[in-house]
Amino acid sequence: MCDRRIISPHSNARFATTHWSVVRAAGDKADSQRAAALQTLCRTYWYPLYAYVRHRGTGAQDAEDLVQTFFMFLLEKDRLGSLVPDRGRFRSFLVTAMNHFRTDQWKRATAAKRGGGQKIFSLDMTEAEARYGHEPVDTTTPEKLFEMNWAVTLLNTVFEQLQQEQRAQDKGEQFETLKFCLTGQRSTVPYAQLADQLAVSEATLKVMVHRLRKRYRELLHQEIAHTVTGPDEVEDELHSLFQVLAG
């Protein structure tokens, strides 16, 4: 069972595997990493799925129940453990599975779940609804909204990984000063002034920025690799990511 504290973006749970492997671990009752795997899936996908079903006309309370029961549905009878991934994107599988669940299983599963009162993780509904209130409800499809939330969640995950990594190396101040460089935005503060702020030369500052961007790209590639079935798909998925972000 995972709660908000465990599935927060600052969780240190990391898997050097694809999300398909995480799914299998979450579905295997004998796997020692089952709980951590489920937490990873909850943390990564609960809000994109929540916004997806909200945009398809599901009310806030029903959307919370739907996401809860969807994960419970996947875990029942070891459905996750029996999955065989097709070549391609994990998120595509997830949306398809949710659609089947909504049309074929939700009413029955929700009735059973409410009778037992069981939840596998806690949603911060106030935060979720506040965030959902800013979604472009009238200008996009549920599928595009899911894709956008997936992309934002993935980039936030990579950003937080890099932030934690830099802090662990006693480079927290440097990261906070230079993090704007990761978004492609230009600071209104000249490099010379930033160099003075960090007590380094301008040439050294440029090297620091280059290394920070390079490490960000490395972490982004690693995170993307977790969501596909093979390394040959990473570049295509990166291209899709930037297409989604470009709208």
C-alpha positions as CSV (number, residue, x, y, z in Angstrom):
1,M,0.0,0.0,0.0
2,C,1.4,3.4,-0.9
3,D,0.4,6.8,0.4
4,R,1.1,10.4,-0.5
5,R,4.4,10.5,1.5
6,I,5.7,7.4,-0.3
7,I,4.7,8.4,-3.8
8,S,5.8,12.0,-3.5
9,P,8.1,13.3,-6.3
10,H,11.0,13.3,-3.9
11,S,10.9,9.5,-3.4
12,N,14.3,7.9,-3.9
13,A,12.9,4.7,-5.4
14,R,14.6,4.1,-8.7
15,F,14.7,1.1,-11.1
16,A,17.3,0.5,-13.7
17,T,14.7,-1.3,-15.7
18,T,11.8,-0.5,-18.0
19,H,8.4,0.3,-16.5
20,W,7.3,-3.1,-18.0
21,S,9.6,-4.7,-15.5
22,V,8.2,-2.6,-12.7
23,V,4.7,-3.7,-13.7
24,R,5.7,-7.3,-13.6
25,A,7.3,-6.8,-10.1
26,A,4.1,-5.0,-8.9
27,G,2.1,-8.0,-10.1
28,D,4.3,-10.6,-8.6
29,K,3.3,-11.3,-4.9
30,A,6.6,-13.1,-4.4
31,D,8.8,-10.2,-5.6
32,S,10.6,-8.4,-2.8
33,Q,10.4,-5.2,-4.7
34,R,6.6,-5.4,-5.3
35,A,5.6,-2.6,-2.9
36,A,8.3,-0.2,-4.2
37,A,7.3,-1.1,-7.8
38,L,3.7,-0.3,-7.1
39,Q,4.7,3.0,-5.5
40,T,6.7,3.9,-8.6
41,L,3.7,3.3,-10.9
42,C,1.4,5.2,-8.5
43,R,3.7,8.2,-8.3
44,T,4.3,8.4,-12.0
45,Y,0.8,7.8,-13.5
46,W,-1.9,8.5,-11.0
47,Y,-2.4,12.2,-11.9
48,P,-2.2,11.7,-15.7
49,L,-4.8,9.0,-15.4
50,Y,-6.9,11.1,-13.0
51,A,-6.9,14.1,-15.4
52,Y,-7.6,11.8,-18.3
53,V,-10.8,10.3,-16.8
54,R,-11.9,13.7,-15.5
55,H,-11.6,15.1,-19.0
56,R,-13.8,12.2,-20.2
57,G,-16.6,13.5,-18.0
58,T,-16.0,11.6,-14.8
59,G,-16.7,13.6,-11.6
60,A,-14.0,14.3,-9.0
61,Q,-15.1,11.7,-6.5
62,D,-15.8,9.1,-9.1
63,A,-12.4,9.8,-10.7
64,E,-10.6,9.2,-7.4
65,D,-12.5,5.9,-7.0
66,L,-11.8,5.0,-10.7
67,V,-8.0,5.5,-10.4
68,Q,-7.9,3.6,-7.1
69,T,-9.9,0.7,-8.4
70,F,-8.0,0.6,-11.7
71,F,-4.8,-0.1,-9.9
72,M,-6.6,-2.6,-7.7
73,F,-8.0,-4.3,-10.8
74,L,-4.5,-4.6,-12.3
75,L,-3.2,-6.2,-9.1
76,E,-6.1,-8.7,-8.7
77,K,-5.4,-12.2,-9.8
78,D,-1.9,-11.2,-10.8
79,R,-3.0,-9.5,-14.0
80,L,0.2,-7.4,-14.0
81,G,2.4,-10.4,-13.6
82,S,0.9,-12.1,-16.7
83,L,1.3,-9.1,-19.0
84,V,3.4,-9.5,-22.1
85,P,4.4,-6.1,-23.5
86,D,4.0,-5.2,-27.1
87,R,6.8,-3.2,-28.8
88,G,6.1,0.4,-28.0
89,R,5.0,2.8,-25.3
90,F,4.0,1.8,-21.8
91,R,1.7,4.8,-21.5
92,S,-0.2,3.6,-24.6
93,F,-0.9,0.3,-22.9
94,L,-2.0,2.2,-19.7
95,V,-4.6,4.3,-21.6
96,T,-5.9,1.3,-23.4
97,A,-6.1,-0.7,-20.2
98,M,-7.9,2.2,-18.5
99,N,-10.4,2.5,-21.3
100,H,-11.2,-1.2,-21.2
101,F,-11.5,-1.0,-17.4
102,R,-13.9,2.0,-17.6
103,T,-16.2,0.3,-20.1
104,D,-16.2,-3.3,-18.9
105,Q,-15.2,-3.4,-15.3
106,W,-15.6,-0.2,-13.4
107,K,-19.1,-0.4,-11.9
108,R,-18.6,-3.9,-10.7
109,A,-15.1,-3.3,-9.4
110,T,-16.2,0.0,-7.7
111,A,-19.1,-1.7,-5.9
112,A,-16.9,-4.5,-4.6
113,K,-14.2,-2.1,-3.5
114,R,-16.6,0.3,-1.7
115,G,-18.0,-2.7,0.1
116,G,-14.6,-3.6,1.3
117,G,-13.4,-0.1,1.9
118,Q,-9.9,-0.8,0.6
119,K,-7.5,1.7,-1.0
120,I,-4.1,1.0,-2.3
121,F,-2.9,4.6,-2.1
122,S,-4.1,8.1,-1.0
123,L,-4.8,10.9,-3.5
124,D,-4.5,14.5,-2.5
125,M,-7.8,15.5,-4.0
126,T,-7.5,19.2,-3.1
127,E,-4.2,19.4,-4.9
128,A,-5.5,17.2,-7.8
129,E,-8.6,19.3,-8.4
130,A,-6.6,22.6,-8.1
131,R,-4.2,21.3,-10.7
132,Y,-6.9,19.9,-12.9
133,G,-8.6,23.3,-12.8
134,H,-5.7,24.7,-14.8
135,E,-5.9,22.0,-17.5
136,P,-6.9,23.1,-21.1
137,V,-10.2,21.3,-20.8
138,D,-11.8,22.9,-23.9
139,T,-8.9,22.9,-26.2
140,T,-7.6,19.3,-26.2
141,T,-8.7,15.7,-26.2
142,P,-8.4,13.4,-23.1
143,E,-5.7,11.5,-24.9
144,K,-3.6,14.6,-25.5
145,L,-4.2,15.8,-22.0
146,F,-2.8,12.5,-20.7
147,E,0.2,12.8,-23.0
148,M,0.9,16.3,-21.8
149,N,0.7,15.3,-18.1
150,W,2.9,12.3,-18.8
151,A,5.5,14.5,-20.4
152,V,5.4,17.1,-17.6
153,T,5.6,14.3,-14.9
154,L,8.6,12.8,-16.7
155,L,10.4,16.1,-17.0
156,N,9.7,16.9,-13.4
157,T,11.1,13.5,-12.3
158,V,14.3,14.1,-14.3
159,F,14.6,17.7,-12.9
160,E,14.2,16.4,-9.3
161,Q,16.7,13.6,-9.9
162,L,19.3,16.1,-11.1
163,Q,18.5,18.5,-8.2
164,Q,18.9,15.7,-5.6
165,E,22.1,14.6,-7.3
166,Q,23.6,18.1,-7.3
167,R,22.7,18.6,-3.7
168,A,24.4,15.3,-2.8
169,Q,27.5,16.6,-4.4
170,D,27.3,19.9,-2.4
171,K,26.3,21.8,-5.6
172,G,22.9,22.9,-4.4
173,E,23.6,26.6,-4.7
174,Q,25.1,26.2,-8.1
175,F,22.1,24.2,-9.3
176,E,19.6,26.8,-7.9
177,T,21.5,29.6,-9.7
178,L,21.8,27.8,-13.1
179,K,18.6,25.6,-13.2
180,F,17.0,28.1,-15.7
181,C,19.5,26.8,-18.3
182,L,17.7,23.5,-18.4
183,T,14.5,24.9,-19.8
184,G,16.1,26.7,-22.7
185,Q,15.2,30.1,-21.2
186,R,17.8,32.8,-21.0
187,S,18.3,34.5,-17.7
188,T,17.9,38.3,-17.5
189,V,21.1,38.1,-15.4
190,P,24.3,38.2,-17.5
191,Y,26.7,35.3,-17.3
192,A,29.3,37.6,-15.9
193,Q,27.0,38.5,-13.0
194,L,26.2,34.8,-12.4
195,A,29.9,34.0,-12.4
196,D,30.5,36.7,-9.7
197,Q,27.6,35.3,-7.7
198,L,29.2,31.8,-7.7
199,A,32.7,33.2,-7.3
200,V,34.0,31.6,-10.6
201,S,35.2,32.9,-13.9
202,E,32.8,33.4,-16.8
203,A,34.6,30.6,-18.7
204,T,34.2,28.3,-15.7
205,L,30.5,29.2,-15.5
206,K,30.0,28.2,-19.1
207,V,31.6,24.9,-18.5
208,M,29.3,24.4,-15.5
209,V,26.3,25.1,-17.6
210,H,27.4,22.7,-20.3
211,R,28.0,19.9,-17.8
212,L,24.6,20.5,-16.1
213,R,22.8,20.4,-19.5
214,K,24.7,17.3,-20.5
215,R,23.8,15.5,-17.2
216,Y,20.2,16.5,-17.6
217,R,20.1,15.0,-21.1
218,E,21.7,11.8,-19.7
219,L,19.1,11.5,-17.0
220,L,16.3,12.2,-19.5
221,H,17.5,9.5,-21.8
222,Q,17.6,7.1,-18.8
223,E,14.1,7.9,-17.7
224,I,12.8,7.6,-21.2
225,A,14.4,4.2,-21.5
226,H,12.3,3.0,-18.6
227,T,9.1,3.6,-20.5
228,V,9.9,1.6,-23.7
229,T,10.7,-2.0,-24.4
230,G,14.1,-1.5,-26.1
231,P,17.0,1.0,-26.4
232,D,16.3,1.5,-30.1
233,E,13.0,3.2,-29.2
234,V,14.5,5.9,-27.0
235,E,15.1,8.5,-29.7
236,D,11.6,8.1,-31.1
237,E,10.1,8.5,-27.7
238,L,12.2,11.6,-27.1
239,H,10.9,13.0,-30.3
240,S,7.4,12.3,-29.2
241,L,8.0,13.9,-25.8
242,F,9.1,17.2,-27.4
243,Q,6.2,17.1,-29.9
244,V,3.8,16.7,-27.0
245,L,5.3,19.7,-25.2
246,A,5.2,21.8,-28.3
247,G,1.5,21.2,-28.5
